[in-house]
Amino acid sequence: MKICSLPDDPSRLLRYRDSIYAWDLLISAIAYFDFFTFLKKGPKTFREICAGLKIQSRPADVLLSLLLSLELIEAYDNKYGLTDLSLRYLVNDSPDSLVPYYDSLKNRPQCIEFREVLKTGKPAG
């Protein structure tokens, strides 16, 4: 009698591991770049985001894809803007801001690496 059977495909297990990086990238965007407070000033194009935050285009594209998938930003007319959720909780001067909570995690090694990747465009490691 089999008590437990595991699937032959480990892709789910790999996704669990890889998803850790998504949260570190989010923390870096909040803690090092104050990304959502920057967007509070109004929707920005991709180029405006890169120039305004002084981040490189390739990692910026990854960041924006992540934030879109998490529904923390929205895209319209070739610009990116805040959602109600990010406006309320991820903008520094909001009364309900969770930014200090995220800031407390910014010294995690992977968050520091993501800061450098965003700034330089060079791969981590």
C-alpha positions in Angstrom: 0.0 0.0 0.0 1.4 3.4 -1.1 0.9 6.1 1.5 2.3 9.0 -0.5 3.0 9.3 -4.2 4.9 12.2 -5.7 4.5 13.3 -9.3 7.4 12.7 -11.7 7.5 16.4 -12.7 9.4 18.6 -10.3 8.4 21.9 -11.9 6.1 22.8 -9.0 9.0 22.4 -6.6 11.2 24.6 -8.8 8.5 27.3 -9.0 8.4 27.4 -5.2 12.1 28.0 -5.0 12.1 30.6 -7.8 9.1 32.5 -6.3 11.3 33.5 -3.4 13.1 35.9 -5.7 9.9 37.6 -6.7 9.4 38.8 -3.1 13.0 40.0 -2.8 12.6 42.0 -6.0 9.4 43.6 -4.6 11.2 44.5 -1.4 14.0 46.1 -3.3 11.6 48.1 -5.4 9.9 49.4 -2.3 12.9 49.8 0.1 15.6 51.0 -2.3 13.7 52.9 -5.0 10.4 53.9 -3.3 8.9 52.7 -6.6 5.2 53.2 -5.7 5.7 56.7 -4.2 7.5 57.6 -7.5 4.5 56.5 -9.5 2.1 58.3 -7.1 3.1 61.5 -8.9 1.4 60.2 -12.0 1.6 57.4 -14.6 4.9 57.1 -16.2 6.3 55.5 -19.4 8.9 52.8 -19.3 11.6 55.3 -20.2 10.4 57.7 -17.6 10.5 55.0 -14.9 14.0 53.9 -15.9 15.3 57.5 -16.0 13.5 58.7 -12.9 14.6 55.8 -10.8 18.0 55.4 -12.5 17.5 51.8 -13.2 18.4 49.8 -16.3 15.9 48.7 -18.9 16.3 44.9 -18.8 15.8 44.4 -15.1 13.1 47.2 -15.1 11.2 45.1 -17.6 11.3 42.1 -15.3 10.2 44.3 -12.3 7.3 45.8 -14.2 6.2 42.4 -15.4 6.2 41.1 -11.8 4.3 44.1 -10.5 1.7 43.8 -13.3 1.3 40.1 -12.4 0.8 40.9 -8.8 -1.7 43.6 -9.7 0.3 46.3 -7.9 0.5 48.5 -11.0 -1.6 48.7 -14.2 -0.6 49.6 -17.7 -2.6 51.9 -20.0 -1.7 54.2 -22.9 1.9 53.0 -22.8 2.2 54.2 -19.2 2.3 52.5 -15.8 0.2 53.6 -12.8 -0.7 52.6 -9.3 -3.6 50.3 -8.4 -5.8 51.2 -5.4 -4.0 48.6 -3.4 -0.5 49.9 -4.0 -1.7 53.5 -3.6 -3.1 52.8 -0.2 -0.4 50.5 1.2 2.9 50.9 -0.7 3.2 54.7 -1.0 5.5 56.1 1.6 3.3 59.0 2.8 0.0 57.0 3.0 -1.5 56.7 6.5 -1.8 53.0 5.9 1.7 52.6 4.4 3.5 49.2 4.8 6.7 50.7 3.5 8.5 50.6 6.9 7.5 46.9 7.1 9.2 46.2 3.8 12.2 48.5 4.6 13.0 46.2 7.6 13.8 43.4 5.1 16.0 45.4 2.7 19.3 44.1 4.0 18.5 40.5 3.0 21.4 39.5 0.7 19.2 38.9 -2.3 17.5 42.3 -1.9 20.9 44.0 -2.0 21.8 42.0 -5.1 18.6 43.1 -6.8 19.3 46.7 -6.0 22.6 46.4 -7.8 21.1 44.5 -10.7 18.4 47.2 -11.2 21.1 50.0 -11.0 23.7 48.4 -13.2 21.8 45.9 -15.4 24.6 43.3 -14.7 23.6 39.8 -13.6 23.8 39.0 -9.9 26.6 36.9 -8.6 
